[in-house]
Amino acid sequence: MTTTAGWPEPPRDGSEAETLVGSLERQRATFAYKCEGLTAQQLRRRVGASELTIGGLLKHLAYMEDINVTGELAGSPLPEPWASMQDDGRGDLVWSSAADDSPESLYAGWQAAVERSRAVVRAALERGGPGATYEPSPGRVYSLRRLLVDLIEEYARHTGHADLIREAVDGRVGEDPPGQPHEFVLP
């Protein structure tokens, strides 16, 4: 998980899909920068009374990618480790179980979930653009546009948490990863 090559910027005058996915990719890159290169002890570090850890954030965002994109948008079964967890209380278990995971498994799990999401979103965009709809459960119809905005919001919130924790861990601060931004282009 390295971010030294810069980060994607949404296009200045792109399509709706390029702007939404480019914004999500920028949030993912910034989150990766805030989380990269930490030891197991550093991934478990908390700030103040908060229970949040960077390890917990990595695992939670991997879960959010899979529950929302792999599970709901694609309609696919959840992969491991989620498939083995009971539905009831799974969200809380995701946070708490991160302390038992190695840095390698936390980083790899998040990256794998992001890659699955990218493939599913790409296919959905090809089928119907940001307005493509899906029905995660009977009577609940969502657009891909709404899902992308929700993911951008989820990453923005938790990147702020990671920023505070990372500063407490080793003093790393800054808005963007190192390197130069590059305009995001849909694959």
N, C-alpha and C positions, 0 to 999 in steps of 0.2 A: 504494500500500500504506500505508494510514493506519489508526491504531487509536485516534483521539481520542474516539470515541463510546462508550467503555466496552468491556466484554467479556461474552460469554455465560457464565453460571454454570449448571451442571446443576441441575435442580429439586431442592428439598429433599425432596420426596416424590413423585417422578415415576415413570413406568413404567421398566422396564428399558431400553427403547430410548431414551427421553428422557434417562436418566441416562448411558448409554454415549455417545450422540452428543453430548450436552451437554458431557461431559467432554472428548471429542475436540475439540469446537469451542473450548472454553476453552484447551486446549493450542495449537491453531492460532493463536488470537488472541494468546496470550502469545509464541509464536514470532514472529509477525508484528511485534509490538512490539519485540522484541529485534533484529530485522533491518531495520526500516524506515529509509528516508532516508539510506542510506550511499552514498558515492561508489565508483567502481570500485576505487580504491586501498584504501579502508576495507574493501570486501568481500573483498579478498585478504589482509588482515592476519592474521597468525598469532600465537599466544601460546606462548612458550617453544619447545620442540623439536617441538611438535605441528604436523602438516601441515594441521589443520583450519582452514577459513576460513568466514566467514559465507556467502560466495558458494557455497562447496562444500556447506554445509548446505542452502541454499535449493535447489540443484540436486538434491542427494541426496534431500531430502524430496519434491520434485516427482516424482522417479523412483520412490520408494517408493509414493507415492499411485497412480501409473500402473501399476506392475508388479503391485501387490497388488489394487487395486480395478478399474482399467480392464481390465488384462490377465487377472488370475485370477478375480475375482468376476464381472465382466461377460462375460468370455470374448471381449473385443474385441481387435483388433490394437493394439499399442502405437503411440501417436502419435509424431510427431517431437518431439524429436530422437532419441528412443530407437530408433525403427524403423530408422534408418540406421546404427546402431551394431551391431557384431558382438556376438552373445550372449556369447562368451567374452571376459572382461575388461571388459564393459560397466560393471559396478559401479565398478571402479577409474577408468575413463575419465570417468564422471560426475563424480567428485570432482575429478580433475585438469583437466578441460576447463572447469570453471567460471571459472578465471582468465582465459580467453579471451573470456568472455561479458560483454556490457554489463550494467550494473545493471538497465536497463529489461527486457532479455530474461530475466534471472534472476528478477526480481520477477514479471513477466508469466507466465513459465513455471510458477512455483510456484502462482500464483493460478489459472491455467487448469487445472492438475492437480487442485487442491482442488475447483474447480467441477465438473469431471468426476466426481470421487469422490462429491461430495455427491449428484449426480443418480443415480449407480449405487446408492449406499447407500439413498437414499430409495425407489427402485424395489424393491430387495431387501427392505426393511422392509415395503413394501406387499404383497409376495408371501408373506412368511412370518415376519415379525418377526425378532428377534435369533437365533432358532433356525433360520432359513433356512440350508440347506446348499448348498454348491457343491463341485465337484470340479475343482481347477486342473490336476490331472494324474491319470491312472488310478491308483486306489487311495488317493488322498489326498483325504479328505473333510473339509471344515472348515465351521464355522458362522460366520455373520455376527458373532455375539457374539465369537468368538475373533479374528476379523479386527479388529474395533473395539478390543478390548483390546490387540492387537499394535500398532495404530496409535497408541493413547494412549501406550503404552510408548515407541515410537519417537520421538514428539514430546517426551515428557518428558525423555528422555535428551539429545536434541539441543538442546532449549531450554536445558538446563543448560550445554551447550557454548557456545551462542550468548551466553548471559549472561556467561560469563567473557571471551569474545572482545570483546563489546560494551563491557564495562567497560574493557578495555585500549585500545579504539579512542577512546572519548570520555567515559568515566566514567559512562555510563548504567547505572543499577542499578535494582532494584525487581522485585517479583514480578509485579505486574499492570500492564496498560496503563493509561493515564490515563482518567479518566471514572468512571462508576458502573457496577457490574455490573448485568446484566439477566438475568432467568430465561430460560433457553433453552427454546424451544418448537419441537417438530418441525414443519417446514413441511408 
